[in-house]
Amino acid sequence: MYNATNFGSRVFRYEVVGLRQNAETDKTNHSIRNSGSQFFNVPYERMNQFMQQISRWGGKIISIQPLDGSAPLQANTQPTPPSTPEAAAPQPAKEKKVDIPVNIYRPNNPCIGKVISNEELVKEGGEGTVKHIVFDISNTDLRYLEGQSIGIIPAGTDANGKPHKLRLYSIASTRHGDYLDDKTVSLCVRQLEYKDKETGETVYGVCSSYLNKLQPGDEVKITGPVGKEMLLPDDPEATIIMLATGTGIAPFRAFLWRMFKEQHADYQFKGLAWLFFGVAYTANILYKEQLEELQQQYPDHFRLTYAISREQKTADGGKMYIQNRIAEHADELWQLLQKKNTHVYMCGLKGMEPGIDEAMTAAAAKNGADWQDFLKGTLKKEGRWHVETY
Ligand SMILES: Cc1cc2nc3c(=O)[nH]c(=O)nc-3n(C[C@H](O)[C@H](O)[C@H](O)COP(=O)(O)OP(=O)(O)OC[C@H]3O[C@@H](n4cnc5c(N)ncnc54)[C@H](O)[C@@H]3O)c2cc1C
């Protein structure tokens, strides 16, 4: 999916404090003092392993600087983003407590992002076209959290000669961006395409087609960020149930990358993340390889359940939709929902809501409860039911 570059050959200088003298640190070539900074030169491919070591040794990373004289990662140099958790470049250990950024850029004053890459996510034989688009935002003050959205204002004018209105898109990257340098934002965009019932003509969506055609270097008007509905709880022990159809995977990619691909001293996920992902064909499973890799790496913390409607069948021979998978796991899900730190997130096309409602109604009834009562009186009241459908 991504281009190969020289990113992997770089060496980084880590400043670390708080290392304790012990049997393991004794084996290293570095003298360990109880106070003051220690400096370590670490090649890119060993960064993740090094972070784990530092964490085991009780140290804190104060800064990470590239050593090869190159500028800090520039988004337009297209460094290779890590493809495996081992290769993931870690973050500075202590993230500042962040407030929720909203509307840093409004429609009358958008910022300009520059396209770094725009790559197809649907494989051969799949339905439609979905792009993973990375924008360089290093020349802006835009910042965001996982689960938020940004607005895109397509170039050109509408049928009345007025500038196009913005469309919202869920952010698919973590707050640190795909290159972990806090300088990019990524989207996962499906090109809207349908047949006009009266004329029979194929109609393409304005903004999704505009985004679909963007080339590296193109400049795009961006607004936002917006949204407080889909934010992750701080609790690293939480159970996070994610229900996605199609591009609804976008915020969950951000969640999962934050939980498993990045390293954070103040957010080391040890709970359960369970993704139910509904698509039409296997070729439409967006980010399939990375999701499955995470599942293999973290089998105790990440469950991945697909519903592939055109290929898989239910027990009674029907098409397998996400609600059918929920029904299969109804009792387990119901038990999980009783825990105060279980959150459910739903994202994708609006059409997914009634099916999920039906499946949850059945799950609750099986356990002698009324779904609507539980949803309103418990889950929503406690801020544990999060929906963003479009
Ligand atoms: C919070 C939020 C997050 C979103 N996140 C994402 C995301 O991550 N990825 C993503 O791809 N999209 C996302 N969307 C949807 C996105 O905002 C746009 O609505 C979508 O890309 C279509 O915009 P467009 O300009 O291409 O289509 P437009 O040119 O605006 O056309 C849309 C219009 O076409 C008509 N239409 C659509 N389908 C049909 C049909 N089958 N038959 C007849 N008429 C039809 C409707 O009138 C509809 O309003 C999100 C929306 C919201 C609100």
The ligand as an SDF file (V2000), in Angstrom:
LIG
                    3D

 53 58  0  0  0  0  0  0  0  0999 V2000
  -19.5470   12.5000   10.5660 C   0  0  0  0  0  0  0  0  0  0  0  0
  -19.4020   11.9590    9.1660 C   0  0  0  0  0  0  0  0  0  0  0  0
  -18.3020   11.1730    8.8630 C   0  0  0  0  0  0  0  0  0  0  0  0
  -18.1580   10.6620    7.5780 C   0  0  0  0  0  0  0  0  0  0  0  0
  -17.0760    9.8910    7.3050 N   0  0  0  0  0  0  0  0  0  0  0  0
  -16.8940    9.3650    6.0860 C   0  0  0  0  0  0  0  0  0  0  0  0
  -15.7740    8.5460    5.8120 C   0  0  0  0  0  0  0  0  0  0  0  0
  -14.9330    8.2800    6.6710 O   0  0  0  0  0  0  0  0  0  0  0  0
  -15.6350    8.0650    4.5530 N   0  0  0  0  0  0  0  0  0  0  0  0
  -16.5530    8.3200    3.5680 C   0  0  0  0  0  0  0  0  0  0  0  0
  -16.3610    7.8600    2.4300 O   0  0  0  0  0  0  0  0  0  0  0  0
  -17.6430    9.0930    3.8130 N   0  0  0  0  0  0  0  0  0  0  0  0
  -17.8220    9.6360    5.0360 C   0  0  0  0  0  0  0  0  0  0  0  0
  -18.9090   10.4300    5.2890 N   0  0  0  0  0  0  0  0  0  0  0  0
  -19.8340   10.7660    4.1740 C   0  0  0  0  0  0  0  0  0  0  0  0
  -19.3270   12.0290    3.4270 C   0  0  0  0  0  0  0  0  0  0  0  0
  -19.4730   13.1570    4.2600 O   0  0  0  0  0  0  0  0  0  0  0  0
  -20.0960   12.3430    2.1550 C   0  0  0  0  0  0  0  0  0  0  0  0
  -21.4690   12.4100    2.4710 O   0  0  0  0  0  0  0  0  0  0  0  0
  -19.9090   11.3460    1.0340 C   0  0  0  0  0  0  0  0  0  0  0  0
  -18.5490   11.2830    0.6440 O   0  0  0  0  0  0  0  0  0  0  0  0
  -20.7250   11.7590   -0.1920 C   0  0  0  0  0  0  0  0  0  0  0  0
  -20.3920   13.0650   -0.5300 O   0  0  0  0  0  0  0  0  0  0  0  0
  -20.3030   13.5150   -2.0800 P   0  0  0  0  0  0  0  0  0  0  0  0
  -20.0060   14.9580   -2.1110 O   0  0  0  0  0  0  0  0  0  0  0  0
  -19.3770   12.6080   -2.8010 O   0  0  0  0  0  0  0  0  0  0  0  0
  -21.7420   13.2270   -2.5890 O   0  0  0  0  0  0  0  0  0  0  0  0
  -22.8370   14.3340   -3.0190 P   0  0  0  0  0  0  0  0  0  0  0  0
  -22.4760   14.8990   -4.3300 O   0  0  0  0  0  0  0  0  0  0  0  0
  -23.0270   15.2540   -1.8800 O   0  0  0  0  0  0  0  0  0  0  0  0
  -24.0860   13.4170   -3.1980 O   0  0  0  0  0  0  0  0  0  0  0  0
  -24.7430   12.9180   -2.0750 C   0  0  0  0  0  0  0  0  0  0  0  0
  -26.2180   12.9080   -2.3850 C   0  0  0  0  0  0  0  0  0  0  0  0
  -26.4710   11.9870   -3.4290 O   0  0  0  0  0  0  0  0  0  0  0  0
  -27.7310   11.4140   -3.2370 C   0  0  0  0  0  0  0  0  0  0  0  0
  -27.5870    9.9620   -3.2000 N   0  0  0  0  0  0  0  0  0  0  0  0
  -26.6290    9.2600   -2.5630 C   0  0  0  0  0  0  0  0  0  0  0  0
  -26.7910    7.9400   -2.7900 N   0  0  0  0  0  0  0  0  0  0  0  0
  -27.8750    7.8130   -3.5540 C   0  0  0  0  0  0  0  0  0  0  0  0
  -28.5720    6.6970   -4.1060 C   0  0  0  0  0  0  0  0  0  0  0  0
  -28.1380    5.4460   -3.9080 N   0  0  0  0  0  0  0  0  0  0  0  0
  -29.6600    6.9350   -4.8570 N   0  0  0  0  0  0  0  0  0  0  0  0
  -30.1100    8.1910   -5.0720 C   0  0  0  0  0  0  0  0  0  0  0  0
  -29.5000    9.2880   -4.5800 N   0  0  0  0  0  0  0  0  0  0  0  0
  -28.4100    9.0920   -3.8270 C   0  0  0  0  0  0  0  0  0  0  0  0
  -28.2860   11.9430   -1.9360 C   0  0  0  0  0  0  0  0  0  0  0  0
  -29.1420   12.9990   -2.2240 O   0  0  0  0  0  0  0  0  0  0  0  0
  -27.0720   12.4470   -1.2290 C   0  0  0  0  0  0  0  0  0  0  0  0
  -27.3500   13.4950   -0.3560 O   0  0  0  0  0  0  0  0  0  0  0  0
  -19.1050   10.9390    6.5760 C   0  0  0  0  0  0  0  0  0  0  0  0
  -20.2140   11.7290    6.9080 C   0  0  0  0  0  0  0  0  0  0  0  0
  -20.3570   12.2290    8.1680 C   0  0  0  0  0  0  0  0  0  0  0  0
  -21.5640   13.0670    8.4770 C   0  0  0  0  0  0  0  0  0  0  0  0
  1  2  1  0
  2  3  1  0
  2 52  2  0
  3  4  2  0
  4  5  1  0
  4 50  1  0
  5  6  2  0
  6  7  1  0
  6 13  1  0
  7  8  2  0
  7  9  1  0
  9 10  1  0
 10 11  2  0
 10 12  1  0
 12 13  2  0
 13 14  1  0
 14 15  1  0
 14 50  1  0
 15 16  1  0
 16 17  1  0
 16 18  1  0
 18 19  1  0
 18 20  1  0
 20 21  1  0
 20 22  1  0
 22 23  1  0
 23 24  1  0
 24 25  2  0
 24 26  1  0
 24 27  1  0
 27 28  1  0
 28 29  2  0
 28 30  1  0
 28 31  1  0
 31 32  1  0
 32 33  1  0
 33 34  1  0
 33 48  1  0
 34 35  1  0
 35 36  1  0
 35 46  1  0
 36 37  1  0
 36 45  1  0
 37 38  2  0
 38 39  1  0
 39 40  1  0
 39 45  2  0
 40 41  1  0
 40 42  2  0
 42 43  1  0
 43 44  2  0
 44 45  1  0
 46 47  1  0
 46 48  1  0
 48 49  1  0
 50 51  2  0
 51 52  1  0
 52 53  1  0
M  END
$$$$
